[in-house]
Amino acid sequence: MTLIIFDCDGVLVNSEEIYLATELEFLASVGVVLERDVYTDTFMGLSPPMWQARLQSIIAERRSAPLPSDFFKQLDDHTTARIELHLAALPDARQTIDGIEARRCVASSTPSARLRWKLQQTGLIGLFDPHIFSSDMVLNGKPAPDLFLHAAAAMGVQPGECVVVEDSVNGVMAGKAAGMQVIGFTAGAHCAGNHGARLATAGADRVVGSYGDLAAALAGLGAW
């Protein structure tokens, strides 16, 4: 394998656990209670437009009254405040990635400007810049393969020579649809219960729970 493609939220930084807690809290405040596992499998890894469209559809099924007109703005403002306060790199991310000799890049559903901000705030941007790819660069976000195929093409690497590191069911599905090896990553605090099993069911070739295990898995795949 010659290219390792990292997701960002929940793989490089802890933002996914912040999003999860905030979104479930806000949904409950308008009377829409979703199980944590159902929510993560359905929504985690989607681009913001896809997330909002799918969420609005589910809310419409469960609420007779329309949402407050500023619901998504309030949610975004509250999430942004929490992200700015609590965002951090996952434990051992910097040290492990810095020791990887294979080529690497980031491919995330987060919009480009916000993605770069997250990497800058956590001190990880130097590990990847300029090889940072966002779903706003492609027509279809995850679980479609477009973003991973775009990243591979931009890096001049065939899909079969790529390993994707993903924490979401939608991301795993996208990596497999792109014809890539996928490692399911469950080191984030949001990966509770049987999250690893669900990543495996979605098609992950291996599932690991820490950066130490990730390094071993990549070495086992011949990634470096």
C-alpha angles and dihedrals in degrees: 000000000000106000131046114200115200125199111218113212109069093001105059100013136025096241095113093067089050093049092047096052094044097045095048090047093052093046091052089052090063094043099263110124116184127182112250094235093048091049095049094047093047104039111018113105097020123128114253095256092048091045093051095045093049092044092050089053093053092044090052089055093052103037127061092196123062120252119263106275092242096044097114092042091052090048092049093048093050094045092048091052091051093045092051090051102041109024114130140156115261114260113281093001096124097044095046097045092045088057094053110105096192121092114270142187142171123247112181140164089228114106113261100253093046092045093055090046091055092050092047094048092052096043094243101111094091089062092063114016124154093015097078119131129187135192089246086072093064138050098238126037128208133335082044112079095233099105096049092045090050091051093049092048092048089052092046094241129131115241092242089061094057134094117201121206109205139165099191134075090228091051093048090050090050093051093049091046087054090056095248135133110256130205114198109220121204104169094112120097089238091066096088131159115352096351092127091053090052091052089051091049089051088058108272110159091212135005122212132181105204143026090254090058090044092057090052092047093050091049089050090054090051091248090143 
